[in-house]
Amino acid sequence: MSVANYSEETIRTLDWKEHIRRRPGMYIGKLGDGSSKDDGIYILLKEVLDNSVDEYMMGFGKEIEITINENLVSVRDFGRGIPLGKLKDVASRMNTGAKYDSKVFKKSVGLNGVGIKAVNALSSQFTIKAYRDGIVKAVYFSEGNIVDESGEEKSTEKNGTLVQFVPDGKLFGNYRFIEDYIESLVRNYIYLNAGLVIKINGKKYVSKNGLLDLLDENMSSEGLYPIIHLKNGDLEVAMTHVNQYGETYYAFVNGQHTTQGGTHLQAFREAYVKTIREFYNKNFDSSDIRASIIAAVSIKIEEPVFESQTKTKLGSKDIGPKGPSVSRYVNDFVKKHLDDFLHKHTDVADAIYKKIIESEKERKAISGIQKLARERAKKVSLHNKKLRDCKIHLNSTDERKLESTIFITEGDSASGSITKSRDVSSQAVFSLKGKPLNSYGLTKKIVYENEEFNLLQAALNIEDDIDNLRYHNVVIATDADVDGMHIRLLLLTFFLQFFPELVRRGHVYILQTPLFRVRNKQKTIYCYSEEEKMDAISKLGVKPEITRFKGLGEISPDEFKHFIGKDMRLEPVTLKKDDSVSKLLPFYMGKNTPQRQDFIIENLRVEEDLVEA
């Protein structure tokens, strides 16, 4: 066995752009192809937007313009404009920026002078242009390397900064921007900065009521009482309860959406429970108090400390160098303002009390079943043939944790193909036994009584808290036929009925697998639609061999690895405000109705049998 020579010559120092390109996960979390809302291309956009929003927060520039033309992204703000003499350094010299001066940017998101450099290094084209007091200057880059630099020229443009970039296809592959994800990102910015106008390809977004608008936009059903909206200085809270399971939170720090929460969210959850117990003078269980809550929390602090460059979780203990702890600050705020509100609005206090009592009754009714279900799941997990686990999970420290995926399949043949072709380090497989139960209209008791649901819940690790989810991507992998579609709908019903936050947070996907294989002796093309098949036939010439895949089990493991690897096609399952769960589920999954029959008839498509050549 040969041993590598470990000497001074083997020690290397990478320059900033090479380090970013070799270790992008340290800077943007993961690469991805744009199918997930936290894929790298959206983080690149967010890093640029953070700087523009910080300008607004400091009182400069009330409008930001975003233009996306295919893969070219442009962000123009009307702030102060980057000082011209430092324009090149800001984009290409690590740890360079004005965020170190707390007087210039007191409560900003960008802190370490890293974000814009990551965008530069990970883009095939990157331009940064500053307009300042009638003068404009621009610097042009490719993969972090300077391509050109203009001199200072006269300009009639308003002060501000323009950043343009094209994410590098060599790193991100065949990516695409999904409009819903960009809109969601922008909406968070405007809700947290009332009065700020952001335009996406000319479409205007603005908010007048801050977090109240955010909560109203993200609720898929009507609240049990009008939204409580509390605001004072550097803390803002909006909350209500809805008829659904689980807890839903939107947490922000200095305008940054901390999707994994942190000290501020934990402080709010604890403060809310304490305030409610004291208000009613009853020692309610914390799970009953927070059951079905939907809340948004925004805090502004000086020099925040996040747990990673992507800033998804706050680690700061204090709100500033001389301020109180985050826990005390939030607790004092909630105690005073929520307590005052409930004393003044007795109808809301009554509604909250009623909801707590209902949650308490349901929890006690299923407590015995829960214990038996846990024991059964634990016993099965020792010899669990339904779950083929992976090594990396969402709660691990591995930088690939955002790639952790579980495929939910139907039957042994499909799960067998995926199991043999998967990446065992980051991809798990859960095999269903036949069609799941239609869970619409059932209580959570059924989750513990039904073996399939109980074991699936245990595999995902979401029984007690959605934050304990073991896999970042929950992928439904069923056949592209009537039975497969039915199983897909039954699984989505289960998630929407009992764990809607799993969908809202963007964790649920549908696996797209090819319908056809078109090949000749020289080349094979996999096609995902009739149009792609016809295009492949024209490319390959006369009489290529055409195979129609009828099910996942028919695709060999050697072929399947192409469909769940780097080119995997995932269709995200998303929820908008108009997609009311309380209306969707009864229409599609409730008892048969004339309305649904009419819908089926109006949308019925008759497809001719496909003839295999």
C-alpha positions as CSV (number, residue, x, y, z in Angstrom):
1,M,0.0,0.0,0.0
2,S,1.5,3.4,-1.0
3,V,1.6,6.2,1.5
4,A,1.2,9.8,0.3
5,N,4.2,12.0,1.2
6,Y,3.1,14.5,3.8
7,S,5.5,17.4,3.7
8,E,5.7,21.2,3.4
9,E,4.9,20.9,-0.3
10,T,1.5,19.3,0.5
11,I,0.3,22.3,2.5
12,R,-1.6,24.8,0.3
13,T,-3.1,28.2,0.8
14,L,-6.2,28.8,-1.4
15,D,-7.1,32.4,-2.4
16,W,-10.5,33.6,-1.5
17,K,-12.3,32.8,-4.7
18,E,-10.9,29.3,-5.1
19,H,-11.8,28.5,-1.5
20,I,-15.4,29.7,-2.1
21,R,-15.7,27.6,-5.3
22,R,-14.3,24.5,-3.6
23,R,-16.3,24.8,-0.4
24,P,-19.6,26.6,-1.4
25,G,-21.5,24.9,1.4
26,M,-19.6,27.1,3.9
27,Y,-20.9,30.2,2.3
28,I,-24.3,29.4,0.7
29,G,-25.4,26.2,2.4
30,K,-25.8,24.1,-0.7
31,L,-25.8,24.4,-4.5
32,G,-29.0,22.9,-5.8
33,D,-30.8,23.6,-9.0
34,G,-33.4,26.0,-7.8
35,S,-36.1,23.5,-7.0
36,S,-35.7,24.2,-3.3
37,K,-36.3,27.6,-1.7
38,D,-33.0,27.4,0.1
39,D,-30.9,26.4,-2.9
40,G,-27.8,28.4,-3.6
41,I,-29.1,30.6,-6.4
42,Y,-31.7,32.2,-4.0
43,I,-29.0,32.6,-1.3
44,L,-26.9,34.6,-3.9
45,L,-29.9,36.8,-4.6
46,K,-30.5,37.2,-0.8
47,E,-26.9,38.2,-0.1
48,V,-27.2,41.1,-2.7
49,L,-30.6,42.1,-1.4
50,D,-29.4,42.2,2.2
51,N,-27.0,45.0,1.4
52,S,-29.7,47.0,-0.4
53,V,-32.2,46.5,2.5
54,D,-29.5,47.5,5.0
55,E,-29.3,50.8,3.1
56,Y,-33.0,51.3,3.5
57,M,-32.9,50.5,7.2
58,M,-30.3,53.2,7.6
59,G,-32.7,55.7,5.9
60,F,-31.4,55.7,2.3
61,G,-33.3,54.6,-0.7
62,K,-37.0,53.6,-0.6
63,E,-37.1,51.4,-3.6
64,I,-35.2,48.3,-4.9
65,E,-35.6,46.9,-8.4
66,I,-35.0,43.2,-9.2
67,T,-34.9,42.1,-12.8
68,I,-34.4,38.4,-13.8
69,N,-34.0,37.7,-17.4
70,E,-33.4,33.9,-17.8
71,N,-30.3,33.4,-15.7
72,L,-29.2,37.1,-15.5
73,V,-30.1,38.7,-12.1
74,S,-30.0,42.5,-11.6
75,V,-30.5,44.3,-8.3
76,R,-30.6,48.1,-8.3
77,D,-31.0,50.1,-5.1
78,F,-31.1,53.8,-4.6
79,G,-29.1,54.1,-1.4
80,R,-25.9,56.0,-0.9
81,G,-23.9,54.0,-3.4
82,I,-20.6,52.2,-2.6
83,P,-17.7,54.6,-2.2
84,L,-16.1,54.5,-5.7
85,G,-12.5,54.0,-4.5
86,K,-13.5,50.9,-2.6
87,L,-15.8,49.3,-5.2
88,K,-13.3,46.7,-6.3
89,D,-12.3,45.7,-2.7
90,V,-15.9,45.4,-1.6
91,A,-16.6,42.8,-4.3
92,S,-13.2,40.9,-4.3
93,R,-11.4,41.4,-1.0
94,M,-12.5,39.2,1.9
95,N,-13.6,40.8,5.2
96,T,-14.0,44.1,3.5
97,G,-17.1,46.3,4.1
98,A,-18.7,49.1,6.1
99,K,-20.7,46.7,8.4
100,Y,-17.8,46.7,10.9
101,D,-18.6,50.4,11.7
102,S,-21.8,50.2,13.8
103,K,-22.4,53.9,13.3
104,V,-22.7,53.4,9.6
105,F,-24.7,50.2,9.7
106,K,-26.1,49.9,13.3
107,K,-28.4,46.9,13.0
108,S,-27.6,45.2,9.7
109,V,-27.6,41.6,8.5
110,G,-24.4,41.5,6.6
111,L,-21.6,41.5,9.1
112,N,-18.5,39.9,7.9
113,G,-17.9,41.3,4.4
114,V,-18.3,37.8,2.9
115,G,-21.7,37.6,1.2
116,I,-21.1,39.7,-1.9
117,K,-17.7,38.0,-2.5
118,A,-19.4,34.6,-2.5
119,V,-21.9,35.9,-5.1
120,N,-18.9,37.1,-7.2
121,A,-16.9,33.9,-6.9
122,L,-19.9,31.6,-7.7
123,S,-21.0,33.6,-10.8
124,S,-19.8,33.2,-14.4
125,Q,-20.6,36.9,-14.8
126,F,-20.6,39.5,-12.1
127,T,-20.8,43.2,-12.4
128,I,-20.9,45.8,-9.6
129,K,-21.6,49.4,-10.4
130,A,-21.8,52.4,-8.0
131,Y,-23.6,55.7,-8.7
132,R,-22.5,58.4,-6.3
133,D,-22.9,62.2,-6.6
134,G,-23.1,62.3,-10.4
135,I,-20.2,59.8,-10.9
136,V,-20.4,56.1,-11.9
137,K,-17.8,53.4,-11.7
138,A,-18.1,49.7,-12.6
139,V,-16.0,46.6,-12.1
140,Y,-16.6,43.3,-14.1
141,F,-15.7,39.8,-12.9
142,S,-15.9,36.2,-14.0
143,E,-15.6,33.4,-11.3
144,G,-14.2,36.1,-9.0
145,N,-11.5,37.2,-11.4
146,I,-11.5,40.8,-12.7
147,V,-12.3,41.0,-16.4
148,D,-12.5,44.8,-16.8
149,E,-12.8,48.0,-14.8
150,S,-14.1,51.3,-15.9
151,G,-12.8,54.6,-14.9
152,E,-15.0,57.2,-13.1
153,E,-17.5,58.7,-15.5
154,K,-20.2,61.3,-15.3
155,S,-23.8,60.1,-14.8
156,T,-27.3,61.5,-14.4
157,E,-28.5,58.4,-12.6
158,K,-29.6,58.5,-9.0
159,N,-27.2,57.5,-6.2
160,G,-27.2,53.8,-5.5
161,T,-25.7,50.4,-6.4
162,L,-26.3,48.0,-9.3
163,V,-25.3,44.4,-9.0
164,Q,-25.7,41.9,-11.9
165,F,-24.7,38.3,-11.8
166,V,-25.2,34.9,-13.6
167,P,-24.9,31.9,-11.3
168,D,-22.2,29.6,-12.7
169,G,-23.7,26.7,-14.6
170,K,-20.6,24.7,-14.0
171,L,-21.4,24.7,-10.3
172,F,-25.3,24.9,-10.2
173,G,-25.9,22.7,-13.3
174,N,-29.1,23.2,-15.3
175,Y,-30.8,25.5,-12.7
176,R,-33.9,27.6,-12.9
177,F,-35.4,30.4,-10.8
178,I,-38.9,29.7,-9.4
179,E,-40.9,32.9,-9.2
180,D,-42.8,31.8,-6.1
181,Y,-39.6,31.4,-4.1
182,I,-38.4,34.9,-5.2
183,E,-41.7,36.4,-4.4
184,S,-41.7,34.8,-0.9
185,L,-38.2,36.1,-0.3
186,V,-39.2,39.6,-1.3
187,R,-42.4,39.6,0.7
188,N,-40.5,38.9,3.9
189,Y,-38.3,42.0,3.2
190,I,-41.3,44.3,2.7
191,Y,-43.2,43.0,5.7
192,L,-40.2,43.6,7.9
193,N,-39.6,47.1,6.4
194,A,-42.9,48.8,6.2
195,G,-42.8,51.4,3.4
196,L,-40.0,49.7,1.4
197,V,-40.9,49.2,-2.2
198,I,-39.4,46.2,-4.1
199,K,-40.1,45.5,-7.7
200,I,-39.7,42.1,-9.4
201,N,-39.6,42.5,-13.2
202,G,-41.8,45.6,-12.7
203,K,-44.3,44.1,-10.3
204,K,-44.5,46.2,-7.1
205,Y,-44.5,44.8,-3.6
206,V,-45.0,47.0,-0.5
207,S,-46.5,46.5,3.0
208,K,-48.2,49.0,5.3
209,N,-48.9,46.8,8.3
210,G,-45.7,44.8,8.7
211,L,-46.0,41.4,10.4
212,L,-49.7,41.6,10.5
213,D,-49.6,41.5,6.6
214,L,-47.1,38.7,6.7
215,L,-49.3,36.5,8.9
216,D,-52.4,37.3,7.0
217,E,-50.6,36.4,3.7
218,N,-49.3,33.1,5.0
219,M,-52.4,31.8,6.8
220,S,-54.2,29.2,4.7
221,S,-57.3,29.3,6.9
222,E,-59.0,32.0,8.9
223,G,-57.8,32.6,12.5
224,L,-59.8,31.7,15.5
225,Y,-59.6,35.4,16.5
226,P,-58.3,38.6,14.8
227,I,-54.5,38.7,14.6
228,I,-52.8,40.2,17.7
229,H,-50.2,42.7,16.5
230,L,-47.8,44.1,19.1
231,K,-44.9,46.4,18.4
232,N,-42.5,48.4,20.4
233,G,-39.0,49.7,19.5
234,D,-36.9,46.8,18.3
235,L,-39.4,44.0,18.7
236,E,-42.6,43.2,16.8
237,V,-44.9,40.2,17.2
238,A,-48.1,39.1,15.4
239,M,-50.0,35.9,16.4
240,T,-53.3,34.0,16.3
241,H,-54.5,30.4,16.4
242,V,-55.9,28.3,13.6
243,N,-57.7,25.0,13.3
244,Q,-54.7,22.9,12.4
245,Y,-52.1,20.8,14.1
246,G,-48.6,21.9,15.1
247,E,-47.0,25.2,15.7
248,T,-46.1,27.7,12.9
249,Y,-43.5,30.4,13.3
250,Y,-41.8,33.1,11.2
251,A,-38.8,34.4,13.0
252,F,-36.6,37.3,11.9
253,V,-33.5,39.1,13.0
254,N,-32.6,42.5,11.5
255,G,-34.8,41.6,8.5
256,Q,-33.1,38.2,8.1
257,H,-35.5,35.2,8.0
258,T,-34.0,32.8,10.5
259,T,-35.7,29.6,9.3
260,Q,-34.1,27.5,12.0
261,G,-35.1,30.0,14.8
262,G,-32.6,30.6,17.5
263,T,-32.5,32.4,20.9
264,H,-35.2,35.0,19.9
265,L,-37.7,32.4,18.9
266,Q,-37.0,30.2,21.9
267,A,-37.4,33.2,24.1
268,F,-40.8,34.0,22.5
269,R,-42.1,30.4,22.9
270,E,-41.1,30.4,26.6
271,A,-42.4,33.9,27.2
272,Y,-45.8,33.1,25.6
273,V,-46.3,30.0,27.8
274,K,-45.3,31.9,30.9
275,T,-47.6,34.8,30.2
276,I,-50.6,32.6,29.4
277,R,-50.2,30.5,32.6
278,E,-50.0,33.7,34.7
279,F,-53.0,35.4,32.9
280,Y,-55.3,32.4,33.5
281,N,-53.6,31.4,36.7
282,K,-53.5,27.8,35.5
283,N,-50.5,25.5,35.0
284,F,-51.4,24.4,31.5
285,D,-49.1,22.0,29.6
286,S,-46.9,24.0,27.3
287,S,-47.9,21.9,24.3
288,D,-51.5,22.7,24.9
289,I,-50.8,26.4,25.1
290,R,-48.9,26.5,21.9
291,A,-50.9,24.0,19.9
292,S,-52.2,25.4,16.6
293,I,-50.5,28.8,17.1
294,I,-49.2,30.7,14.1
295,A,-46.9,33.6,15.0
296,A,-44.3,36.0,13.5
297,V,-41.5,37.5,15.6
298,S,-39.1,40.1,14.5
299,I,-36.2,41.5,16.6
300,K,-33.5,44.1,15.8
301,I,-30.2,43.7,17.7
302,E,-26.7,45.1,17.4
303,E,-23.9,42.8,16.0
304,P,-26.0,39.6,15.8
305,V,-24.2,36.3,16.0
306,F,-25.5,33.6,13.6
307,E,-24.6,30.0,13.6
308,S,-23.5,30.0,9.9
309,Q,-22.8,32.3,7.0
310,T,-26.4,31.6,5.7
311,K,-27.7,33.2,8.9
312,T,-30.6,30.7,9.4
313,K,-30.3,30.5,13.2
314,L,-29.5,33.2,15.8
315,G,-27.0,32.4,18.4
316,S,-26.8,35.8,20.1
317,K,-27.5,35.8,23.9
318,D,-27.8,39.6,24.2
319,I,-29.5,42.3,22.1
320,G,-26.4,44.5,22.1
321,P,-23.0,45.1,23.8
322,K,-24.7,47.0,26.6
323,G,-28.3,45.7,26.3
324,P,-30.2,43.0,28.3
325,S,-30.3,39.3,27.3
326,V,-32.5,38.4,24.4
327,S,-34.5,36.1,26.7
328,R,-35.2,38.9,29.2
329,Y,-36.0,41.5,26.5
330,V,-38.5,39.3,24.8
331,N,-40.0,38.0,28.0
332,D,-40.6,41.5,29.4
333,F,-42.1,42.6,26.1
334,V,-44.5,39.7,25.8
335,K,-45.4,39.8,29.5
336,K,-46.4,43.5,29.4
337,H,-48.0,43.9,25.9
338,L,-49.7,40.5,25.6
339,D,-51.1,40.6,29.1
340,D,-52.4,44.2,28.6
341,F,-54.0,43.1,25.3
342,L,-55.8,40.1,26.8
343,H,-57.2,42.2,29.6
344,K,-58.6,44.7,27.1
345,H,-59.9,42.1,24.6
346,T,-61.8,39.5,26.7
347,D,-63.3,37.9,23.5
348,V,-59.8,37.0,22.3
349,A,-58.8,35.8,25.8
350,D,-61.9,33.5,25.8
351,A,-61.0,32.1,22.4
352,I,-57.5,31.3,23.4
353,Y,-58.7,29.6,26.6
354,K,-61.2,27.5,24.7
355,K,-58.5,26.4,22.2
356,I,-56.2,25.4,25.1
357,I,-58.9,23.3,26.7
358,E,-59.7,21.5,23.4
359,S,-56.0,20.7,22.9
360,E,-55.7,19.4,26.4
361,K,-58.7,17.1,26.0
362,E,-57.3,15.7,22.7
363,R,-53.8,15.2,24.1
364,K,-55.2,13.3,27.1
365,A,-57.5,11.2,24.9
366,I,-54.5,9.9,22.9
367,S,-51.8,9.8,25.6
368,G,-52.2,6.1,26.1
369,I,-52.2,5.3,22.4
370,Q,-49.1,7.5,22.0
371,K,-47.2,5.4,24.5
372,L,-48.1,2.1,22.8
373,A,-47.3,3.6,19.4
374,R,-43.9,4.8,20.5
375,E,-43.0,1.4,21.9
376,R,-44.2,-0.3,18.7
377,A,-42.2,2.1,16.5
378,K,-39.1,1.7,18.7
379,K,-39.4,-2.1,18.5
380,V,-40.0,-2.1,14.8
381,S,-37.0,0.3,14.2
382,L,-34.7,-2.4,15.5
383,H,-35.6,-4.6,12.6
384,N,-37.2,-2.0,10.3
385,K,-37.4,-3.2,6.8
386,K,-39.5,-0.2,5.8
387,L,-36.7,2.3,6.4
388,R,-33.3,2.1,4.8
389,D,-31.7,5.0,6.6
390,C,-28.8,7.2,5.5
391,K,-25.7,8.4,7.4
392,I,-26.2,12.2,7.2
393,H,-29.3,13.8,8.8
394,L,-30.6,17.4,9.0
395,N,-29.5,17.8,12.6
396,S,-25.9,16.6,11.9
397,T,-22.8,18.9,11.6
398,D,-21.9,17.6,8.2
399,E,-21.9,20.4,5.6
400,R,-24.0,18.2,3.3
401,K,-26.9,18.0,5.8
402,L,-29.1,20.1,3.5
403,E,-28.9,17.3,1.0
404,S,-30.3,14.8,3.4
405,T,-33.3,13.2,1.6
406,I,-35.9,10.5,2.3
407,F,-37.8,8.9,-0.6
408,I,-41.3,7.6,0.3
409,T,-42.0,4.8,-2.2
410,E,-44.8,2.3,-2.9
411,G,-44.0,-1.4,-2.8
412,D,-40.8,-3.4,-2.7
413,S,-39.9,-3.2,-6.4
414,A,-39.7,0.6,-6.5
415,S,-38.0,0.9,-3.1
416,G,-35.6,-1.8,-4.2
417,S,-34.5,0.1,-7.3
418,I,-34.0,3.3,-5.3
419,T,-32.2,1.6,-2.5
420,K,-29.7,0.0,-4.8
421,S,-29.0,3.2,-6.7
422,R,-29.1,5.8,-3.9
423,D,-26.3,7.7,-2.2
424,V,-26.3,5.9,1.2
425,S,-24.6,8.8,2.9
426,S,-27.4,11.3,2.3
427,Q,-30.5,9.4,0.9
428,A,-32.9,7.2,2.9
429,V,-35.8,5.1,1.6
430,F,-39.2,4.5,3.3
431,S,-41.3,1.8,1.7
432,L,-45.1,2.0,2.0
433,K,-47.2,-1.2,2.2
434,G,-50.0,-0.5,-0.3
435,K,-52.2,2.6,-0.3
436,P,-52.2,4.7,2.9
437,L,-55.4,5.6,4.7
438,N,-57.3,8.7,3.6
439,S,-56.8,10.7,6.7
440,Y,-59.0,13.7,5.8
441,G,-61.3,14.6,8.7
442,L,-59.7,12.2,11.2
443,T,-58.1,13.3,14.4
444,K,-54.4,12.9,15.3
445,K,-55.4,9.7,17.2
446,I,-55.3,7.9,13.8
447,V,-51.6,8.8,13.4
448,Y,-50.7,6.5,16.3
449,E,-53.3,3.8,15.6
450,N,-52.3,3.4,11.9
451,E,-49.0,1.5,11.6
452,E,-48.0,3.1,8.3
453,F,-48.5,6.6,9.6
454,N,-47.0,5.9,13.0
455,L,-43.8,4.4,11.4
456,L,-43.6,7.2,8.9
457,Q,-43.9,9.8,11.6
458,A,-41.2,8.0,13.6
459,A,-38.9,7.8,10.6
460,L,-39.3,11.6,10.0
461,N,-38.9,12.3,13.7
462,I,-41.7,14.9,13.7
463,E,-44.0,13.6,16.4
464,D,-43.1,16.2,19.1
465,D,-41.7,19.1,17.0
466,I,-41.3,19.8,13.3
467,D,-37.9,21.2,14.2
468,N,-36.7,17.7,14.9
469,L,-37.2,16.7,11.2
470,R,-34.3,14.3,10.3
471,Y,-34.3,14.9,6.5
472,H,-34.3,18.2,4.7
473,N,-36.0,16.8,1.6
474,V,-39.1,14.6,2.0
475,V,-39.7,13.2,-1.5
476,I,-42.8,11.3,-2.6
477,A,-41.7,8.8,-5.2
478,T,-44.7,7.1,-6.8
479,D,-45.5,5.7,-10.2
480,A,-46.7,8.1,-12.9
481,D,-50.1,6.2,-13.2
482,V,-53.5,6.5,-11.6
483,D,-52.5,4.4,-8.5
484,G,-49.3,6.4,-8.1
485,M,-51.2,9.7,-8.2
486,H,-53.7,8.4,-5.7
487,I,-51.0,7.4,-3.2
488,R,-49.4,10.8,-3.8
489,L,-52.6,12.6,-2.9
490,L,-53.1,10.4,0.2
491,L,-49.6,11.2,1.5
492,L,-50.1,14.9,0.8
493,T,-53.5,14.8,2.7
494,F,-51.6,13.2,5.6
495,F,-49.0,15.9,5.7
496,L,-51.5,18.8,5.2
497,Q,-53.9,17.4,7.8
498,F,-51.4,16.8,10.6
499,F,-48.0,18.4,9.6
500,P,-48.9,21.4,7.3
501,E,-45.7,23.2,8.4
502,L,-43.7,20.5,6.7
503,V,-45.2,21.7,3.4
504,R,-45.1,25.4,4.3
505,R,-41.4,25.3,5.1
506,G,-40.7,23.8,1.6
507,H,-39.6,20.3,2.7
508,V,-42.0,18.2,0.6
509,Y,-41.3,17.3,-3.1
510,I,-42.6,15.1,-5.8
511,L,-39.9,13.0,-7.6
512,Q,-40.1,13.4,-11.4
513,T,-38.9,10.3,-13.2
514,P,-38.8,9.8,-17.0
515,L,-41.8,8.5,-18.9
516,F,-39.7,7.4,-21.9
517,R,-36.3,6.1,-22.9
518,V,-35.3,6.9,-26.5
519,R,-32.0,5.4,-27.7
520,N,-30.0,4.2,-30.6
521,K,-26.6,2.5,-30.6
522,Q,-24.8,5.7,-29.9
523,K,-26.9,7.7,-27.5
524,T,-29.7,7.4,-24.9
525,I,-32.1,10.2,-24.0
526,Y,-34.5,10.1,-21.1
527,C,-37.8,12.0,-21.6
528,Y,-40.2,13.4,-19.1
529,S,-43.0,14.4,-21.4
530,E,-44.5,13.6,-24.8
531,E,-42.8,16.8,-26.2
532,E,-39.4,15.7,-25.0
533,K,-39.9,12.3,-26.5
534,M,-40.7,13.8,-30.0
535,D,-37.7,16.1,-29.7
536,A,-35.5,13.1,-28.9
537,I,-36.8,11.1,-31.8
538,S,-35.9,13.9,-34.2
539,K,-32.4,14.2,-32.7
540,L,-31.6,10.5,-32.9
541,G,-32.9,10.0,-36.4
542,V,-34.6,7.0,-38.0
543,K,-36.4,4.4,-35.9
544,P,-34.8,4.7,-32.5
545,E,-35.8,2.3,-29.8
546,I,-38.5,3.8,-27.6
547,T,-39.4,2.4,-24.1
548,R,-42.4,3.6,-22.1
549,F,-41.7,3.2,-18.3
550,K,-44.9,2.1,-16.6
551,G,-43.6,2.1,-13.1
552,L,-40.5,2.9,-11.0
553,G,-39.9,-0.8,-10.5
554,E,-39.3,-1.2,-14.2
555,I,-36.3,1.1,-14.1
556,S,-33.1,-0.7,-13.4
557,P,-30.9,0.5,-10.5
558,D,-28.2,1.4,-12.9
559,E,-30.6,3.7,-14.7
560,F,-32.3,5.0,-11.6
561,K,-29.0,6.5,-10.2
562,H,-29.3,9.0,-13.1
563,F,-32.7,10.2,-11.8
564,I,-31.8,10.6,-8.1
565,G,-28.3,12.0,-8.5
566,K,-27.1,15.5,-9.3
567,D,-29.7,15.8,-12.2
568,M,-32.6,14.8,-10.0
569,R,-35.8,16.6,-10.9
570,L,-37.9,17.5,-7.9
571,E,-41.3,19.3,-8.1
572,P,-41.8,21.4,-4.9
573,V,-45.1,21.2,-3.1
574,T,-46.0,24.8,-2.2
575,L,-48.8,26.5,-0.3
576,K,-50.0,30.0,-1.0
577,K,-52.6,32.1,0.9
578,D,-55.2,31.2,-1.7
579,D,-54.5,27.5,-1.2
580,S,-56.7,27.1,1.8
581,V,-56.1,23.7,3.4
582,S,-59.6,23.9,5.0
583,K,-61.1,24.2,1.4
584,L,-58.6,22.0,-0.5
585,L,-58.9,18.9,1.5
586,P,-62.7,18.6,1.7
587,F,-63.0,19.3,-2.0
588,Y,-60.5,16.8,-3.2
589,M,-60.5,14.2,-0.3
590,G,-63.9,14.5,1.3
591,K,-67.1,12.6,0.4
592,N,-68.0,12.7,-3.2
593,T,-69.9,15.8,-4.2
594,P,-71.6,17.1,-7.4
595,Q,-69.1,19.9,-7.4
596,R,-66.1,17.5,-7.6
597,Q,-67.9,15.4,-10.2
598,D,-68.4,18.5,-12.4
599,F,-64.7,19.4,-11.9
600,I,-63.6,16.0,-13.0
601,I,-65.8,16.0,-16.1
602,E,-64.7,19.5,-17.1
603,N,-61.0,18.7,-16.7
604,L,-61.1,15.1,-18.1
605,R,-58.4,14.3,-20.6
606,V,-58.6,11.2,-22.8
607,E,-55.1,10.1,-23.9
608,E,-54.6,7.6,-26.7
609,D,-52.6,4.5,-25.9
610,L,-48.9,5.1,-26.5
611,V,-47.5,2.6,-29.0
612,E,-44.0,1.4,-28.2
613,A,-41.8,1.5,-31.3
